[in-house]
Amino acid sequence: MSRRGISLTINGKAYQREVEPRLSLLDFLRDEMRFSGTHVGCEHGVCGACSILFDSVPIRACLMLAVQADGHDVTTVEGLCDEDGAPGLLQTAFQDAHGMQCGYCTPGMLISAQALLAQNNDPSLEDIKDAIGGNICRCTGYVQIIESIQLAARRLREAEQ
Amino acid sequence: MNRDPGRNLHYVATKRRVREDKRFVTGQGKFVQDVVLPETKHAAVLPSPYPRARILSIDTTAAEALDGVHMVLTGEQLAVDCNPIRLGLKLPEVKWYPLAVEMTRYAGEWVAIVVAEDAYIAEDALELIEVDYEPLAAVVDPEQAFAETNFLVHPGHGSNVLYHGHFLWGDVDGDFAAADDSLTFRARWGRSSTVPIETFGALAHWDEGTEILDIWASIQMPNFVELLASTLGYPLNNIRLHQDVDVGGSYGVKRGIKQSVLVAYLSRKLRVPVRLIEDRLVNMAGGDAHGPDRIFDTDVAFTNDGIIKSLQIRALDDAGAYPGRAPFQLAKPISAIVGPYTINSVKYEAISVATNKTGQVPVRGFGQAPTNYMIEAAVDAVARHLGLDRLEVRRRNLIPSDAFPYQIPSGSNYDSGDYHMVLQKALDLADYDELVQRRDKARTEGRLAGIGIATCLEPGGGNNIFEYLMDPTAEITTFMEACEVKVDPQGKITGMMGTTTSGQGHETLFATILGEELEFDPDEIRIVHADSLSALPTRSPVASRMAIMLGGAATGAAGKIKDRALAIAAFNLAIALEDLEYSGGTISDRNDPSRKLTWAEICFISYRAYHKLPPGMEPGFHAQFVFQVPGGGQLPDAQNRVQIYPCFSFQAHIPYVEIDPGTGRVSVLDYAIAHDCGTVINPDIVRGMVIGGLAHGIGAALYEKFTYDNEGQFLSATFADYLMPSVHEIPDVRDVEHCTPSPLTSHGQKGSGEGGYLGAPAAIASAVNDALHPLGLSISELPMRMSKIEALINNGSK
């Protein structure tokens, strides 16, 4: 299959690559670009483990092709870290409230939460549930994930004051 | 163990960050899919479309000719080179190979595997494989499978019955004869599982130079390497399992033995690393990761006051085509066969049958969740029969707090507990009287509302003697766990455990206990996962055991480290051992604290100054400890009574539900839970386990099911069919702890990984039945999907 050239931004950095037209964006990010924080869960758009920000909107990387990302801006979980690679505010809140267990759904949860908090730093419980309603977690029962997002929102508001 | 209950704890039971979390939030977790080896080739598998069929021929020519394909393997070839995978029970004619041989036995069973340059090409090649099948009628219904003599899943075995056992503990006939009343009911636990978000994956690399097979796998399984070795016919020490792989959820099911055999075999054949990552459809249909599928027929004898005297239980479990360790999930419940109740005698008939479905593996609680659902259903049935309050009936039957250790008819001694207190805490948290008013008000407004009440016991830290109960040639009386602790020349501490971890926070657990015992900040203690060639004996993180068992091993090893430091100090300071005390690594004279040896000095002596070591002491500074299951080590007595698990945690669940009568949809609007797992090592971890297990139990109660049609075709291959709870289906759970320390463990801890899942299905069923009660309806089959409830309400059929 003939490869196609794409240009895109990942976590603030510009890249140019040649890819096969049928390569999924998920496999491109993981296998070609080595952003392995984005996880493979169901590959049919239900579980949300592969969530990324696509032009700031949370989407499933398993349902897109890499060629469709040409000219777009992608953020993966690695892009939520501070510049030195340390956990950012949202990630730290997930640590402090233990909003995870096995860590497999965590990057997708963080992406969905990031998208929410970017729009709304004082979300209601329902806002949070709507934001992560498409991310399945089998470990936590969601309670500590919700608490993590609430903690992050509080810290965000305090930081903005 | 030398636990001092009055001791002041610094790190144990204190809210502290979970050390594993940092790598997960930054995307730096190392899951098997993240392990990259040069030259790795990728495998994909071809599933059978038929539940039962004879394989007449397989033509792989076109697939092999495709560019980028390295090999196509079928079961026929593999069976020449490999042994069948060893089963838990000795069933020589039940032959389980990683690929179907001659016959397929369930829809989704793997019949061929392709290795190619990448997974895309491998999947292209699958479409070029031509299989000629002769479809045959399948065995689907477990009762029919039990009675069947013509249609056999494994014809050579002679029947579909994999196990059929009878147990009798106490005078059941006498208790039934003497009881005022009795009732009979059927309860059915549907086929569901834990379904981790990460599928199973494995990467293998055979190195001809060292003759070592390196394998990375998302594994959570005792004896995994032994099984792999016996299937491949390798000596055990040719295999090195890398256990520093993060496992993306398991809760029992990440067994992956056939997957691992395949990549190991192919890697050695092709002399390159080979990896197989199941895709979701393959995982659901053919990953051999389904859970118990069980029918209970139970007779209960009781007094007119609602005191339950005796149970007669028949449990028929559908193990699927290849049983693995599935039948043992009927044996674990023997350890808590009467739940938390003072039931006098039990008759237990356990049957495991094979059907043409994907195989059953251990699932969270190892068979205890279905059994607990049945026990709680029995209590509710007795209350309903007598017109008594469900709560009052429970109170009359719960084991009183002054009765511990309490021996149940099947021989378990429950170590400790205060069941009445924990139940009361749950009721207080639920604001029970108010909740009853809320329910009754909803009912007067025409809504279907119900309160659930359920308790559960969580056996933890088992010794595996249940194998002997089913197979008296299996004289296995230990299920040990070990660790090694090293102090380096800088005085820094490293703990080495010998298993993978799949979300339970074992590194945090281990570091916390080492920190507590050695009086060092746990954050400065390194924890590593030794590979299987380097590790000390371990039996993997199953059976709610790691807090008990790794905790015990860590305490033991820390004790040896301290003893060594004390001996060095006694020798160098010429002070008697009993006059020395250990504090934060420094050893000093109780009577004159200025006479001391610091941690740095002890480390220097250990590594550099042999002349200052007590005569005969080895240089270096490390300790190993292999911890035997407390209270275990005995074979059953003549009545099959035995202690299987040492520790018993307890929970009480109070959910509140409302049902939409039009659609049958159940909404869980409130949920209070009280839990007692003794001393909590890390509060955030335990709370997460409890609530997560509970959510998983809500899934099993209301949504999750692997469905087969009457012909054995599999209908639940996607997440859109199987149905797992999202955040919208899980209520805002409120939880409260209680602590009855175990007298048997290092710090009073018990297991906590399973209880939520053991109690929630029973509690939700209790709530739904309470809601249906005004209509004169009840349901006794899980999952209680909305379609089923809607049909029940609107057809009035039971």
Interface residues (C-beta under 8 A of the other chain):
Chain A: E20 R22 L23 R30 R34 F35 S36 G37 T38 H39 V40 G41 C42 E43 H44 V46 C47 A49 T76 V77 E78 C81 G85 P87 Q91 T92 F94 Q95 D96 A97 H98 M100 Q101 C102 G103 Y104 C105 T106 P107 L110 L125 K129 I132 G133 G134 N135 I136 C137 R138 C139 T140 G141 Y142 V143 Q144 I145 I146
Chain B: R17 V18 E20 D21 K22 R23 F24 V25 T26 G27 Q28 G29 F31 Q33 D34 V36 Y120 T194 V195 P196 I197 E198 T199 D246 V247 G248 G249 S250 Y251 I277 D279 R280 S502 G503 Q504 G505 D684 I685 R687 G688 M689 I691 G692 G693 L694 A695 H696 T718 F719 A720 M724 S726 V727 H728 I730 D732 V733 G756
